[in-house]
Amino acid sequence: MNSKKTRQRAAALLCAVTMLLTSTTAYAVYDPYEDDGETQQVADRLNSLQYNGRVRVSDLREVAKDYDGKVSQDFLDEVDGWSTITVSELKDYAVEYQLPAQYLQRFIDDAFVIKAGNTYKYTPVDFSLDLHSYEWDNLHHYQDGEKQYIVDGENRGIKVIDVSGHQGDINWEAVKADGVNYAFIRVGYRGYTKGNINVDGKFHQNIQNALDAGVKVGVYFYSQAINEREAIDEAKFVLNEIEGYTLDLPVVFDIEGPQNWTYRTYGLSARTFTNISKAFLDTIKSAGYETMLYSYSKFFAEDLELSRLQDYDLWMAQYYHEPFFPYNFKIWQYDYTGKVDGIQGGVDMNILFLDYEAN
């Protein structure tokens, strides 16, 4: 810390010398936000808090308030008195002060910030892919944890939950009365070691009771397929289980990375994961159903070839105060500890940005 204080003093001295050697009209505190043009338009679209590789210290302080004291006060004191710092300097500070990844992400718009232990990895954004146009200034946060996407006074995001047998017996009448009109229900899963396909123990109970209560539903399947043939088998299993039910939401393929070496999907490449996803999604689509791909942001960024999945909508899980996912997505899962009447314990909460019933 002392070395950085020394650098600050040296930089301050250099600035003072510069002021003496130049006219006062030539000297000004550099504010990268004063310029405009194409670069600024791109920054605005990505809801960026940086411009031309610099960020305002005032923004660093203001955004820190969103993270309930998790941003080091020593870091904020370190940059106190400066107008801006470079993104490169911010990355150095992140390592020294172990800044939260989602806080750091608010100031980096060209890469996904991934924190592993005490280190940070920056996975570049592929700007050739279809980008979303959401403006997170429209995101409203409420004390009960719910988030809404409100544009010009109108809620443009539909509240959706997703449930499985882990929630036990659900009172769907109470769920409906609590303002939940849409839900995804797990239809089944494949085991992560032996690889057997199983129906969710509460699936048929959940889907029938939800429909009876007037809740519109979709379904999802948790995959552990290791090749395309297994993915097609999973899709056929889903098609068989949902026969006779009316779906207003898509059939979703839930693909996630292995947690450790015991998972049968351990070591699969991004190409293989993509082939597996396409096999399931293509099979469901061929059967006449809307379909969608679910995963978390890191898996989308690092373990799938998204350029080959552009025909399918994405459902992205990221438990951030404000999401960072530049690519186009239709659902954001923002919490797994939500509270809904009729459900014991926590439940996944989502914002659906596209009304499937209207399309």
N, C-alpha and C positions, 0 to 999 in steps of 0.2 A: 504493500500500500504506500509506503514512504516513497518508493521509486516513482510512482505515478504522481504523487504530490509534487515531487521534484520536477517532473516533466511539465506539470501544470504551471508551476512558477516560471520555468524556463520559457514556456510558450507565451505566458503573460508578459514577460520581459521583452520577448521578441516583438510582440504586438506593440508595446510601448515604443520600442526603438523605431519600428516601422512608421508609427504616427509622427515621430519627430523628423523622419527623413522624407516624408511626403506631405503634401498639402492636406488640410483638413477636408477639403471637398473630395479628395481622391480616396480617403479612408472611410469605410463603412462596415458595420457588422454584416457579414454575409448571411442573407436569408434565402435559402434555396427555393422557398415557396413564392418569392416575388415574381419569378418568371412564369410564363405560360407557354402554350403550344402543344404539339403532339405528345411529347413526353409526359406533360402534366395530365393530358386527357387519359393516357394509359394508366397513370398512377391513380387518378380518380376512379376509373372503372374497377380497379383492383382494391379500392378502399384503402389505398396506401397512406401511411404516415411518414413516408420518406420521399425525397425528391432529389434526383441527381446524386444519389449515394450519401445523403446527409439526412439527419433527423433533428428536430427541435428538442432541446432539453426540456422545454415547457411541456411538450407532448409526452416525453418520457415520464415526467412527474404526474401528469393528468391520467395517463393510461394505467399507471401503477395503482391508482385508486380502485380499479376494477378487480384487483387480485388479493384483497383482504390481507395486506401486510406480508404477502409472499415475496414481494420484490424488495431486495436488500436495501435498507435505509442507508447503509454505508455506500452503496453504489450511487444512490441519489445524492448523497452528500459529496461524493467524488466528482460528479459532473456539475455540481452547483456553481453558478456564476458564468457558465458558458451559454452561448446562444444556440449553437448546434454542435453535433459531433458526427463523425463519419460512421457509416454502417460497419466498416472494418473495425473501428474503435469499439463500437457497441458489441461486436462479436468477441473481442478480447475481454471486455468487461464481463460478458456473459459467463465466460470460463472462470474468471477470477471470483465473481460474486455468485456464481451458480444461479443465474436468472432463470425463471420458469420459461419453458419452451414456448408456451402459448403467449406469454408476454413478449418475448423476443420476436415471435412470428408477426406481431402487429406492425413491426417496422421493417420486415423483409418480405418483399413481394415477388421475388424471382426464384424462390426456392422454398421447399418444405423444411421446416426446422424440426429435426428429430433428435431428441436427447436420450442418450444411453449412458447411464451411470453419471460420470462427471464430464462427459464429452458431448459435443454437438456435431450433427451431420446435416449437411445442406444438400437436399436432393433437388436438382433444377426443375423448374416448371417447364412443361412443353407447351409453348405458346402457339404451336400449330394445331392444337386440339380446340374443340369448341369450348369457349369460355362462358361462364354465367354472367348475368347482368344484374344480380342482386345488389342492393345498396344497404349496407349494414347500419347506416344511420336510421333506417326504418325498423331496426330490431328493438323491441321493447322487452325489458326484463321486469318480472314481478316478484314480490316478496315470497310467494309460495313456490318459486322456482320455474314457473311457466314462462315461456317466451312466445311472443307474437310478432308477426311481420306485418306492420301497419303502414299503408301507403295512402296519403291524402285522407286520413281518418278512417280508412276501410281496412279491416283485417284480411290480408291477402295470403295468409297461411292457415291451413287447416290443422287442428290439433288431432294427432293420431297416436295411439299406443300400440305396442306390440307385446304379445304375451305368449307364454308356453306353459307346460305343466308345472314349471317352477313356481308359478303364482297360485297353485292349488285351485280350490273351488272359487270361482268368480261369480259375484252377484251382478249379472249383466244389466239388470233393470237399474241398479244403483249407478253403474258405470254410465249408462245412457243419461240418467238424471243429472250426473255431474258434468254434463256437457261434452262427453266423448261420443262422437257420431261415427268414427272410423277406427278400425282396428285391424292389425295384421296378427294372424294366429299361426303358431308353428304347427305344421302338418306332420313333420317327422324329422329324423336326423339319422346320420350314419355314425357309428361308433368310431372313435379316433384311434383305437388300437386294432381290434378284430375286424372292423369294417362292416358289421352287420347293419342293415337298414331297419329302422324302427319307427312305428307310428308314435307320435306324441301321445302320452297317456290321457291327456285331457282334450285332444284335438276335436273329436266329434262332439263332445259335450260343449266345448267352448264355441265352436262355430254355430251349432244349432241354437244354443241359448243366446248368443249374440244376435243372430238373425231374428230370433223371436222377439228380442227387446228393441229391434229397429236399428241396431248398429250395423253399418255396412262394413264388409270385411274383404280382406285379401289374405293370402297365406304365404308362408315362407318355409323353406327347407334348409336345414343346416347340413352342409356337405362336408364329407371327408373323402371325396373321390380322388383317386390317384391317376385316373386316365379318362379318356373320353367315353369309353364303354360304360364305366361305372357311373359317369355323370348322366348318360342317357338312361341307365337303369333307375337312377334317382328321379329323373323327370317322369318316367313312366309310372313309378310308384306314386308320385304326387298326383298325376292325372287320374289314377285309379281312385285315390282317397277322396278327391274333391268332386267326383262325379255326383251329380244331383244337387249340389249346392250352388247358389247364386253368388258370384263374386263381383263386387264393384271396384275392387282394388286389384293390383296385379298379383301374379304368382312370382315369388321372389326367390332368387338363388342366393343363399347366404354362404359366402366363401371367406374364410379367415385363415391367417397364418398359423402354423403349428407353434404351440407354446414351448415345446421342448422336443428332444430327440425321440421320445416315445410315441409321438404322433405319426401316423402312417404317411402323412403328407410332408414330413420333414425332408428337406433337401430338394423339393420340386422347384423347377425353374419358373420364371415369369411366363415363358412361352407355354409350358405345360399347364400352369394355372389358367392361362388365357384360353387354351384349347378346351379345358374342362368346362370353363364358364360358358363358352360359346356352344358347346355340345348340349348342355342343359337348356340354355336360353332358346336355342334354335328349335329344340324338340318341343318345348312349351309353346313357342310362337306358332309352330306348324300345326299345333292342335287347336289354334284359334283363340288363345288366351293372351291378354296383355302380360308382359313379363318385365322383370327388373333385376338389377344386380345390386346386392348389399355387401358392403364391407366397411372397414374403418380407413381413415385417410391415409395412414402410412402404408397399408397394404395396396390401396389403389395406386399410390405414388411409386412404390418400389417393386411390387410383386405381380403386377398385371401390365400387359401391353394395351393401354387404353386406346391407342390408335386403331386397334382391331375390334373394339367394343363400342364404337361410336353409334351404332344402330340401336343401342339399348340405354334406357334411362338408369341413372345411378341413385342409390340410396346410401348416403355417407354418414358414418358415425364419427363424431368428434366432440368430446366433452369439454368444449372451450366456451369461454364467456362470449366470444365472437368467433365464428368459424373462419378458417382459412382453407379454402379449396377452390382454386381458380376455375377448375373445369366445371362444365354444366352438370348440375345435379338437381333432382326433383324433390328429394326428401332429406332432411337433416335430423339425425338422432342426436339430441343435445344433452340427454340425461338418462341415467339408468336407475335413479333413486326417486323418481316422481311419485306423487301421492294422488291416487284416484279413489273415490268412494267405491266400495264394492270389491276392492282388491287389497288383500293383506300384504304389507311390505311394499318395497319399491317396485316401480314398473318403468319400462323404457318410454321416454317421451320424445315425440317427433313433431316437426313442422313439415307438412306436405305443401309444396309450392305449386303443384299442378293438380287441378281438379279433374281426375280421370273420368268421372261421371259425365262431365261437360264436354269431353273430347271424343 
